[in-house]
Every structure is written in structure tokens, then in C-alpha cells.
Amino acid sequence: MDDVKSQLWRGNLLWEGMRMMLPEHREKLIQQERDDWKVDLHGPLDDDQWYEIGLVVMDALKHALPVSIKYWEDGFYIEKECYIYKVDHENKRVRIEHGPDDDSIREWIDMRVIYDVQRI
């Protein structure tokens, strides 16, 4: 009887090495979990929302006021505090900068992904 118990216990130890996870598997699990959190791009905003966003953006552009902009990027909504640097009406995008200095980081954001803009 003791021999059977020792074989069962030893048999479980044989599979202990299978508990390790390869880096490729770990990365895939992390990517899959991240994909589960992704959301779709919001639907088209109505005219009143665009009007309010336009007022805040143009006011911030004219007076160099900081704003909080919420936009969609790669399946996630991102909220940033920034300054409006430029508005490109032809290509429908906004250029933001992360500080009022000349050497601050600037990036373009398409209008279609913008969800909300608020004054700070």
C-alpha cells in the first residue's frame, strides 16, 4: 500500500515541470487580456457635441489655455492635459502640445477619434 502512495505522489512530481510558462505563452496571454479590454470607436457625435468641442478648441487656441482632451487610440480612450497648437480644417485634425514652450512635444489627433474636450 505504501508503494502505491509513493508512486502516486511521485507521479504528481513528474508533472511539476509543466507548470513553467514559456515567454511566448506569457506574452500571448498578456496580449489576449489586453485585447479583452479594448473598446470600439464611439459612433458619430451629434452637432451639439461638435459645437461645444469647437468652442472649447478655438477658445483654447486663441488664448493658449490648457484643455483636457479625451480621444480613442488603438482600442482605448486616452485623456491628456495639453494645449491646442493648431487646427487643420482641411485634413480634419488637431495638433496638441504638452506644454506652452517651443520645445514641447507635439502630436496630431484626428477629429473623428476625439470624444470630449474640456477646459481645465
C-alpha positions in Angstrom: 0.0 0.0 0.0 2.8 2.4 0.8 4.4 1.6 -2.6 1.1 2.7 -4.3 1.0 6.0 -2.4 4.7 6.8 -3.1 4.1 6.1 -6.9 1.1 8.4 -6.9 3.0 11.1 -5.1 6.0 10.7 -7.4 3.7 10.7 -10.4 2.5 14.1 -9.5 6.0 15.3 -9.2 6.6 14.2 -12.8 4.3 16.9 -14.0 5.7 19.7 -11.8 8.0 20.8 -14.6 5.0 21.5 -16.8 4.0 24.4 -14.6 6.5 26.7 -16.1 5.4 29.1 -18.8 7.3 30.0 -21.9 7.8 33.7 -22.6 5.9 33.4 -25.8 2.9 31.9 -24.0 3.1 34.6 -21.3 3.2 37.4 -23.9 0.2 35.9 -25.8 -1.8 35.7 -22.6 -1.0 39.3 -21.7 -1.9 40.4 -25.3 -5.2 38.4 -25.1 -6.1 40.0 -21.8 -5.3 43.5 -23.2 -7.4 42.8 -26.3 -10.3 41.9 -24.0 -10.2 45.4 -22.5 -10.3 47.1 -25.9 -13.4 49.1 -26.9 -14.7 50.1 -30.3 -14.5 53.6 -31.6 -17.5 55.7 -30.5 -20.2 56.4 -33.0 -20.5 59.8 -34.7 -21.1 62.7 -32.4 -24.1 64.9 -32.8 -24.0 68.6 -33.9 -24.3 70.0 -30.4 -21.3 68.0 -29.1 -19.2 69.1 -32.1 -20.3 72.7 -31.5 -19.2 72.6 -27.9 -15.9 70.9 -28.8 -15.3 73.5 -31.4 -15.9 76.4 -29.0 -13.5 75.0 -26.4 -10.8 74.1 -29.0 -10.9 77.5 -30.7 -11.0 79.4 -27.4 -8.0 77.4 -26.2 -6.2 78.0 -29.4 -6.8 81.8 -29.3 -6.0 82.3 -25.7 -3.4 79.5 -25.2 -5.5 77.8 -22.5 -4.8 74.3 -21.2 -7.5 71.7 -22.0 -8.3 68.1 -21.2 -8.8 66.1 -24.4 -10.3 62.6 -24.4 -9.8 60.6 -27.6 -9.7 57.0 -28.8 -6.4 55.3 -29.8 -5.9 51.6 -30.5 -8.9 50.4 -28.7 -8.6 52.6 -25.6 -9.8 56.0 -24.6 -6.9 58.3 -23.6 -7.3 61.5 -21.7 -4.5 64.1 -21.8 -4.0 67.6 -20.4 -2.5 69.7 -23.2 -2.6 72.9 -25.2 -4.1 73.3 -28.6 -1.3 74.3 -31.0 -3.0 74.2 -34.4 -6.3 73.2 -36.1 -6.1 71.7 -39.6 -9.6 72.2 -41.1 -8.7 70.6 -44.4 -7.4 67.3 -43.0 -9.8 67.4 -40.0 -7.2 67.1 -37.3 -5.9 69.0 -34.2 -2.3 69.4 -33.2 -1.7 69.4 -29.5 1.4 70.2 -27.4 2.2 69.0 -23.9 3.5 72.4 -22.7 3.4 76.0 -23.7 7.2 76.0 -24.5 8.6 76.0 -28.1 10.4 72.7 -27.4 7.4 70.8 -26.1 6.2 67.6 -27.7 3.5 68.0 -30.3 1.3 65.4 -32.0 -1.7 65.3 -34.4 -5.1 63.9 -33.4 -7.8 63.1 -36.0 -11.1 64.8 -35.3 -13.1 61.6 -35.8 -11.4 60.0 -32.7 -12.0 63.0 -30.4 -14.7 62.2 -27.8 -14.5 65.2 -25.5 -12.6 68.4 -24.8 -12.9 70.3 -21.6 -11.3 73.5 -20.2 -9.0 73.0 -17.2 
